């Protein structure tokens, strides 16, 4: 489907200025720097100072739904899926409804299309892209949120997080889960052995990588088998280097992917992707490494892991939890370094969208908009909520708590993941569009012009011209 209007409805928050972004990054940098001494319970003197307010044990009113059954579809697997099921179990306990989790495949919009064609849509689905929400609305699949869910959303979310769940002024999505996608995680022992410190600029990152390499460890682990990780790399470099105005223009396809700013960003990325022995397994190895493995191989193997650093969002903690490494001591984190004038602040998220309008489905959307629901998964780790009413002290360690506080403190001052704003065919489909082209570019980082031409051809087709 042509979705050039997807981005033109303004679901990316456009109020960010360079100064605001600078303040948000500075706050995050200070917060993360203060997290060297992690504790498991996430306590501390500032537990209530993240802009959140303490939620009572039951802050949301839900109807009795005895005998009702619901299906919730999401692409989440492993620990993430199990933790979300605990949130659904509490909804069952409070309402009497029975909720079944339905595992979905990427791209979820195609999975939903098949379910709807077969006459069996889920009641609610978790959509990871604003573009997917727009597509579901355009197809007549998605149902607007009811008054109770909208009220809960308005009480607990900044305007920016509400807006990216809207289509043509109507509220369809509850952004239950957020992600800070501007983080680089590192093996603390590797850095100590290399005599390396946390870099604040791209040039410092390259120097740090060389120090790690010289110490006998490959600097970077890249989950290139999952194309979305590569789009995230690009977006951070592009936002910092080209600036927020260009970022918004490229997200809307108001400028072409053949623009000189894209050439500059790809050339910059090639300083890591194209550097011999800077990526674990080389390009071929990275392209066979899925995201979870890209994390775990950074924090296993003692002081000789397969890589010293891995880039990705706060959700990396779920995967670190599958190793013996402890977040905050063995596994540490720093903000994505500034490539241009300011460091980037890129966010992502998953929104609950109603597909079968019923009292039970609307109640579930209301539940997911509440601080009660978010607090359950926040306590389990590897989860970040944009819900400003969640008490930051519920997060299980100081690193996660500070990241959550910084997200809430940023308010509307963030940029949403660019590929998630794009039509699904370009920005959200395995083996196609941006995902595939950046995988090809990882394999051959010298072909900047070829990558630009392919990106533009695919974008033009997806956006409708």
MORA-V832352 format. One record per residue. N is the residue number from 0. RES is the residue in one letter. NEAR is the number of other C-alpha atoms within 10 Angstrom. Layout:
{{N & RES & NEAR} {N & RES & NEAR}}
This chain:
{{0 & X & 13} {1 & X & 15} {2 & X & 19} {3 & X & 20} {4 & X & 14} {5 & X & 23} {6 & X & 22} {7 & X & 13} {8 & X & 16} {9 & X & 17} {10 & X & 22} {11 & X & 25} {12 & X & 17} {13 & X & 16} {14 & X & 12} {15 & X & 18} {16 & X & 14} {17 & X & 17} {18 & X & 11} {19 & X & 15} {20 & X & 21} {21 & X & 19} {22 & X & 16} {23 & X & 21} {24 & X & 24} {25 & X & 16} {26 & X & 19} {27 & X & 24} {28 & X & 21} {29 & X & 14} {30 & X & 19} {31 & X & 22} {32 & X & 17} {33 & X & 13} {34 & X & 20} {35 & X & 17} {36 & X & 12} {37 & X & 19} {38 & X & 17} {39 & X & 13} {40 & X & 14} {41 & X & 19} {42 & X & 18} {43 & X & 12} {44 & X & 7} {45 & X & 12} {46 & X & 19} {47 & X & 17} {48 & X & 14} {49 & X & 22} {50 & X & 18} {51 & X & 21} {52 & X & 15} {53 & X & 16} {54 & X & 15} {55 & X & 9} {56 & X & 8} {57 & X & 12} {58 & X & 13} {59 & X & 16} {60 & X & 14} {61 & X & 17} {62 & X & 13} {63 & X & 15} {64 & X & 16} {65 & X & 13} {66 & X & 9} {67 & X & 15} {68 & X & 15} {69 & X & 18} {70 & X & 17} {71 & X & 24} {72 & X & 23} {73 & X & 23} {74 & X & 18} {75 & X & 18} {76 & X & 12} {77 & X & 9} {78 & X & 16} {79 & X & 18} {80 & X & 14} {81 & X & 14} {82 & X & 21} {83 & X & 20} {84 & X & 17} {85 & X & 15} {86 & X & 18} {87 & X & 23} {88 & X & 17} {89 & X & 15} {90 & X & 21} {91 & X & 20} {92 & X & 10} {93 & X & 16} {94 & X & 20} {95 & X & 17} {96 & X & 21} {97 & X & 18} {98 & X & 19} {99 & X & 16} {100 & X & 19} {101 & X & 15} {102 & X & 14} {103 & X & 19} {104 & X & 14} {105 & X & 14} {106 & X & 17} {107 & X & 23} {108 & X & 23} {109 & X & 15} {110 & X & 17} {111 & X & 21} {112 & X & 16} {113 & X & 13} {114 & X & 13} {115 & X & 14} {116 & X & 9} {117 & X & 9} {118 & X & 9} {119 & X & 13} {120 & X & 20} {121 & X & 21} {122 & X & 23} {123 & X & 27} {124 & X & 27} {125 & X & 24} {126 & X & 24} {127 & X & 25} {128 & X & 28} {129 & X & 31} {130 & X & 28} {131 & X & 23} {132 & X & 27} {133 & X & 25} {134 & X & 21} {135 & X & 20} {136 & X & 19} {137 & X & 14} {138 & X & 11} {139 & X & 10} {140 & X & 17} {141 & X & 22} {142 & X & 20} {143 & X & 19} {144 & X & 25} {145 & X & 19} {146 & X & 11} {147 & X & 18} {148 & X & 23} {149 & X & 21} {150 & X & 13} {151 & X & 20} {152 & X & 28} {153 & X & 14} {154 & X & 13} {155 & X & 20} {156 & X & 23} {157 & X & 17} {158 & X & 13} {159 & X & 19} {160 & X & 27} {161 & X & 20} {162 & X & 22} {163 & X & 26} {164 & X & 24} {165 & X & 22} {166 & X & 22} {167 & X & 12} {168 & X & 11} {169 & X & 13} {170 & X & 20} {171 & X & 30} {172 & X & 33} {173 & X & 33} {174 & X & 27} {175 & X & 25} {176 & X & 22} {177 & X & 23} {178 & X & 25} {179 & X & 23} {180 & X & 27} {181 & X & 24} {182 & X & 23} {183 & X & 20} {184 & X & 25} {185 & X & 24} {186 & X & 25} {187 & X & 23} {188 & X & 19} {189 & X & 27} {190 & X & 23} {191 & X & 12} {192 & X & 14} {193 & X & 20} {194 & X & 12} {195 & X & 18} {196 & X & 14} {197 & X & 17} {198 & X & 18} {199 & X & 17} {200 & X & 18} {201 & X & 18} {202 & X & 13} {203 & X & 16} {204 & X & 20} {205 & X & 16} {206 & X & 15} {207 & X & 20} {208 & X & 24} {209 & X & 17} {210 & X & 21} {211 & X & 25} {212 & X & 19} {213 & X & 12} {214 & X & 17} {215 & X & 16} {216 & X & 25} {217 & X & 25} {218 & X & 29} {219 & X & 28} {220 & X & 28} {221 & X & 32} {222 & X & 25} {223 & X & 26} {224 & X & 22} {225 & X & 21} {226 & X & 26} {227 & X & 23} {228 & X & 21} {229 & X & 24} {230 & X & 22} {231 & X & 22} {232 & X & 20} {233 & X & 19} {234 & X & 24} {235 & X & 25} {236 & X & 26} {237 & X & 26} {238 & X & 25} {239 & X & 24} {240 & X & 23} {241 & X & 18} {242 & X & 19} {243 & X & 22} {244 & X & 14} {245 & X & 17} {246 & X & 21} {247 & X & 21} {248 & X & 13} {249 & X & 19} {250 & X & 22} {251 & X & 23} {252 & X & 20} {253 & X & 12} {254 & X & 16} {255 & X & 20} {256 & X & 22} {257 & X & 18} {258 & X & 12} {259 & X & 12} {260 & X & 19} {261 & X & 24} {262 & X & 17} {263 & X & 16} {264 & X & 22} {265 & X & 26} {266 & X & 18} {267 & X & 19} {268 & X & 20} {269 & X & 18} {270 & X & 14} {271 & X & 19} {272 & X & 24} {273 & X & 20} {274 & X & 12} {275 & X & 10} {276 & X & 16} {277 & X & 23} {278 & X & 24} {279 & X & 25} {280 & X & 18} {281 & X & 20} {282 & X & 24} {283 & X & 15} {284 & X & 16} {285 & X & 24} {286 & X & 19} {287 & X & 16} {288 & X & 21} {289 & X & 16} {290 & X & 22} {291 & X & 15} {292 & X & 15} {293 & X & 27} {294 & X & 28} {295 & X & 24} {296 & X & 20} {297 & X & 31} {298 & X & 32} {299 & X & 18} {300 & X & 11} {301 & X & 13} {302 & X & 19} {303 & X & 17} {304 & X & 22} {305 & X & 22} {306 & X & 31} {307 & X & 29} {308 & X & 32} {309 & X & 26} {310 & X & 26} {311 & X & 25} {312 & X & 24} {313 & X & 24} {314 & X & 18} {315 & X & 24} {316 & X & 20} {317 & X & 19} {318 & X & 19} {319 & X & 24} {320 & X & 16} {321 & X & 14} {322 & X & 14} {323 & X & 13} {324 & X & 19} {325 & X & 17} {326 & X & 25} {327 & X & 20} {328 & X & 16} {329 & X & 16} {330 & X & 20} {331 & X & 24} {332 & X & 25} {333 & X & 20} {334 & X & 27} {335 & X & 29} {336 & X & 25} {337 & X & 23} {338 & X & 23} {339 & X & 16} {340 & X & 13} {341 & X & 21} {342 & X & 29} {343 & X & 31} {344 & X & 28} {345 & X & 23} {346 & X & 18} {347 & X & 23} {348 & X & 25} {349 & X & 20} {350 & X & 25} {351 & X & 27} {352 & X & 31} {353 & X & 26} {354 & X & 24} {355 & X & 20} {356 & X & 15} {357 & X & 14} {358 & X & 13} {359 & X & 24} {360 & X & 24} {361 & X & 26} {362 & X & 22} {363 & X & 29} {364 & X & 27} {365 & X & 25} {366 & X & 27} {367 & X & 25} {368 & X & 32} {369 & X & 28} {370 & X & 30} {371 & X & 22} {372 & X & 25} {373 & X & 25} {374 & X & 23} {375 & X & 19} {376 & X & 23} {377 & X & 25} {378 & X & 19} {379 & X & 17} {380 & X & 23} {381 & X & 23} {382 & X & 26} {383 & X & 27} {384 & X & 26} {385 & X & 24} {386 & X & 28} {387 & X & 24} {388 & X & 22} {389 & X & 28} {390 & X & 25} {391 & X & 32} {392 & X & 28} {393 & X & 23} {394 & X & 29} {395 & X & 20} {396 & X & 23} {397 & X & 27} {398 & X & 26} {399 & X & 29} {400 & X & 29} {401 & X & 28} {402 & X & 24} {403 & X & 32} {404 & X & 28} {405 & X & 23} {406 & X & 29} {407 & X & 23} {408 & X & 18} {409 & X & 21} {410 & X & 18} {411 & X & 21} {412 & X & 24} {413 & X & 26} {414 & X & 23} {415 & X & 28} {416 & X & 25} {417 & X & 26} {418 & X & 24} {419 & X & 21} {420 & X & 26} {421 & X & 27} {422 & X & 30} {423 & X & 27} {424 & X & 23} {425 & X & 26} {426 & X & 26} {427 & X & 27} {428 & X & 20} {429 & X & 18} {430 & X & 14} {431 & X & 17} {432 & X & 25} {433 & X & 27} {434 & X & 26} {435 & X & 24} {436 & X & 23} {437 & X & 26} {438 & X & 26} {439 & X & 18} {440 & X & 23} {441 & X & 25} {442 & X & 19} {443 & X & 16} {444 & X & 23} {445 & X & 15} {446 & X & 15} {447 & X & 18} {448 & X & 15} {449 & X & 16} {450 & X & 24} {451 & X & 21} {452 & X & 15} {453 & X & 18} {454 & X & 21} {455 & X & 21} {456 & X & 17} {457 & X & 20} {458 & X & 23} {459 & X & 17} {460 & X & 15} {461 & X & 20} {462 & X & 21} {463 & X & 14} {464 & X & 11}}
